[in-house]
């Protein structure tokens, strides 16, 4: 039996996400935007709630195509407000559109969102060595700085806690616990 980080032992969906995605570096802009959109909807909710609805979000938000989302008209926003498969929070839905627009501006300025975001960690993951879940931070000075910069660039629902969760999800930080099998097997 594999030893995993305790937070993921809720069900197979969580274990699969932990084993195959969480903490693995993501450099692809499309995948980074997907995580960003999902993390912003997580604000105030559990990640498990979002993960269970991920495929519904994918369908509702045009496969996380930020080019399309940036151009959503009011009719699409109202359509999303009626979709019971996603989180029907008007502010979060509107933030998805604003964030897609800001995402495109960052791509124009830096060449890619990946280059912009990974420059905060000099292009390589921060490899933490936590022994217990109690040690895992919700925010760090770095997530504070990234959050501030994203907000300055027009992003919404990107507080430091959401940014740190994004950093964990996309492998900018490796917060797998020291005894987790993924930490011991760097080839995941």
C-alpha positions in Angstrom: 0.0 0.0 0.0 1.3 3.4 -0.9 1.8 6.1 1.7 0.2 9.3 0.6 -0.3 12.8 1.9 -3.3 12.4 4.3 -5.5 15.0 2.7 -6.1 12.9 -0.4 -7.4 9.7 1.3 -11.0 10.8 1.0 -11.7 8.7 -2.2 -10.3 7.4 -5.4 -10.8 10.7 -7.3 -8.7 12.5 -4.7 -6.0 9.8 -4.6 -5.8 9.8 -8.4 -5.5 13.6 -8.5 -2.8 13.4 -5.8 -0.8 10.7 -7.5 -1.0 12.0 -11.1 -1.3 15.7 -10.9 -0.7 17.5 -7.6 2.8 18.9 -7.3 3.9 17.9 -10.8 5.3 20.9 -12.6 3.0 22.4 -15.3 4.5 24.6 -18.0 1.7 24.5 -20.5 -0.4 27.7 -20.6 -3.7 25.9 -21.3 -3.2 23.6 -18.3 -2.1 26.6 -16.1 -5.2 28.5 -17.1 -7.4 25.4 -16.3 -5.9 25.2 -12.8 -6.3 29.0 -12.4 -9.9 28.9 -13.3 -10.7 26.0 -11.0 -8.7 27.4 -8.1 -10.6 30.7 -8.3 -13.9 28.8 -8.1 -12.5 27.0 -5.1 -12.4 30.1 -3.0 -14.4 29.4 0.1 -15.0 25.8 -0.9 -13.1 22.5 -0.7 -10.9 21.4 -3.6 -12.8 18.1 -3.6 -16.0 20.0 -4.4 -14.3 21.5 -7.5 -12.5 18.3 -8.5 -15.8 16.4 -8.6 -17.2 19.0 -11.0 -14.1 19.4 -13.1 -15.5 17.8 -16.2 -18.7 19.8 -15.9 -16.5 23.0 -15.7 -14.6 21.8 -18.7 -17.7 21.5 -20.8 -19.3 24.7 -19.4 -16.1 26.8 -20.0 -15.3 25.6 -23.5 -12.6 23.2 -22.4 -10.9 26.0 -20.5 -10.1 27.8 -23.8 -9.1 31.3 -22.4 -9.3 32.8 -25.9 -13.0 32.0 -26.0 -13.6 32.8 -22.3 -12.1 36.2 -22.7 -14.8 37.0 -25.3 -17.8 35.7 -23.4 -20.8 37.9 -23.9 -23.4 38.6 -21.2 -25.7 35.9 -22.6 -23.0 33.3 -21.9 -22.5 34.5 -18.4 -26.2 34.2 -17.8 -26.2 30.7 -19.3 -23.4 29.7 -16.9 -25.5 31.1 -14.0 -28.1 28.5 -14.8 -25.7 25.6 -15.0 -26.2 23.6 -11.8 -23.1 21.5 -12.6 -20.7 24.3 -11.8 -20.5 26.8 -8.9 -23.1 29.4 -9.9 -21.4 32.4 -8.3 -21.8 35.4 -10.5 -18.6 37.1 -9.2 -16.6 34.0 -9.9 -18.1 33.5 -13.3 -17.3 37.1 -14.2 -13.8 36.7 -12.8 -13.2 33.8 -15.2 -13.8 36.2 -18.1 -11.6 39.0 -16.5 -8.9 36.5 -15.7 -8.9 35.1 -19.3 -8.5 38.7 -20.5 -5.7 39.4 -18.1 -4.1 36.0 -19.0 -3.9 37.0 -22.6 -2.3 40.4 -21.7 0.4 38.5 -19.7 1.0 36.3 -22.7 1.5 39.3 -24.9 3.9 40.9 -22.4 6.0 37.9 -21.5 5.5 35.5 -24.4 3.6 33.0 -22.2 1.9 32.9 -18.9 4.2 30.0 -18.0 7.3 32.2 -18.4 5.6 34.9 -16.3 4.5 32.7 -13.4 7.6 30.4 -13.3 9.9 33.4 -13.2 8.8 33.9 -9.6 10.6 30.7 -8.7 13.5 31.0 -11.3 11.9 28.3 -13.4 12.2 25.4 -11.0 10.0 24.1 -8.2 10.5 24.8 -4.6 11.0 21.4 -3.0 9.7 21.6 0.6 10.3 18.8 3.1 7.3 18.8 5.4 6.9 16.0 7.9 3.2 16.6 8.7 0.1 18.2 7.4 0.3 20.7 10.2 3.5 22.2 8.7 1.9 23.0 5.3 1.4 26.7 5.0 -1.8 28.3 3.5 0.2 31.2 2.2 3.8 32.3 2.0 5.5 35.6 1.3 6.0 34.4 -2.3 2.3 33.7 -2.7 1.6 37.1 -1.2 3.8 38.7 -3.8 2.4 36.7 -6.8 -1.2 37.5 -5.6 -0.4 41.2 -5.4 1.1 41.2 -8.9 -1.8 39.2 -10.4 -4.3 41.6 -8.8 -2.4 44.6 -10.2 -2.7 43.0 -13.6 -6.5 42.7 -13.3 -7.0 39.2 -12.0 -9.8 38.5 -9.6 -10.2 35.8 -6.8 -6.4 35.4 -6.6 -5.8 36.0 -2.9 -2.6 34.6 -1.4 -4.3 31.3 -0.3 -5.7 30.6 -3.8 -2.3 31.5 -5.3 -0.5 29.1 -3.0 -3.0 26.3 -3.8 -2.3 27.1 -7.5 1.5 26.8 -6.8 1.0 23.5 -5.2 -1.3 22.1 -7.9 1.0 23.2 -10.7 4.2 22.0 -9.1 5.7 25.4 -8.5 6.1 24.1 -4.9 6.4 20.4 -4.0 4.5 20.1 -0.8 4.1 16.3 -0.8 5.0 15.1 2.7 8.4 13.5 3.3 7.0 10.0 3.7 4.7 10.3 0.6 5.5 7.8 -2.1 5.5 10.6 -4.7 8.1 12.5 -2.8 10.3 9.4 -2.7 9.7 8.7 -6.4 10.8 11.8 -8.2 9.9 10.1 -11.5 6.2 10.7 -11.3 
